[in-house]
C-alpha cells in the first residue's frame, strides 16, 4: 500500500504502444497526481493502402507492417513529447484482444524497452483503454455506463473502476463496426467503411427504405446486426444496378436503423444502471470506440442521455479509433493503482473485459 501511495503522489510519464489491428501507434501521456492527464504526443500510422486490394485487413500483412515501422514511430513519439527513454515512468502496450501477430510485435517492443531501462511494464486490455479514454480527455471518473462500439466489439458495460467492469449487453452476432464495413463493401465504397457510409448517407433519404430495427424492446440489452445486414443486401439486390441516389438512400436508411436500434438498447441499459448503482452516484453515459465517431449516432445518443437524465461523454473523433494515447493513459491509470505486469505477460487474441459475464447465446468470442 505504501508503494502504491508513492506512485499516486508523483506524476507519471508513460509510453503507450498500440498494434492490435491495422494501426501502428505510439504516444506519450502525462498523468498528474490528482488524476489529470495530458497527451504530449500521439503518432498513428494507418495501413489501409496495404490492405485495400484485399477488401479488408490481412493479419500477416498487418503484422509485417507493424515490424517495419514501430521503432520509428516510437522514436517520433518520444521526440514530439521532448522526452527520452530515461524520462519515462513506465511502458504500456496492448496485449489483447486483437490479431495475434500484431499483438506480439507491440508487446515484445514494449517489454524490450521496459527491460532495457528497468521500467515497469503494463499489459493493457485494448477495450479497457477505450473505456477509460474519457478520463484523459474530460476527467470523467467511474462509475459510468459505457457503450463500446468498434469493428470487433459492441458492448454495454458499467465501468465501476479501473479493472472493474460489469457487462450488461453484447452483440449476439456481428459488431456494429463490422456491419458498417460490410454495408460499405456492398455499396462499392472505400475503406474504412464507417466514414464512407456516413459521408454517403448525408446525401440520402433515411425514410426511403424501411429497414429492421433489431432487438427493440428486449429485456437484456443485447445487440444484433446480422439481420440488418441481410436486409441491406436484399434491398440493394432488388435495385441492381444501383444509382448514386439509391446507394445514398440505402446508406441513410441503414444509419437510421442503427441509431434507433442502438438508442433502444442503451435506454434499457440506463434502466439497469440506475437500478444497480448507488442512488447518489452521478448518471454518466460514455460512448467510445471507432464507431463513436459517427455524428448521427452521437446525436441520437446525446439526445437519449439528456432525456434520461444522464450526462453524455465521448472522446474527440481523433481518439475514437485505435490510438496509443489511450493505451498510455490506461497504463498510467493502472500504474496509479499499483497494477503492473511481469515481462512474461501473454498476449491474448480473445480477452473478455468482464470475465464473469454470463454467456450470451450466439455471442461467441465477441462476448
Secondary structure, 3 states (H helix, E strand, C coil): CHHHHHHHCCCEEEEEEECCCCEEEEEEEEECCCCCEEEEEEEEEECHHHHHCCCCCCHHHHHHHHHHHHHHHHHHHHHHCCCCHHHCCEEEEEEECCCHHHHHHHHHHHHHHHHHHCCEEEEEEHHHHHHHHHHHHCCCCCCEEEEEECCCCEEEEEEEECCEEEEEEEECCCCHHHHHHHHHHHCCCCCCHHHHHHHHHCCCCCCCCCCCCCCCCCCCCCECCHHHHHHHHHHHHHHCCCCHHHHHHHHHHHHHHHHHHHHHHHHHHHHHHHHHCCCCCCCEEEEECHHHHCHHHHHHHHHHHHHHCCEEEECCHHHCCCCCHHHHHHHHHHHHCCCCECCCCCCECCCCCCCCCCCCCCCHHHC
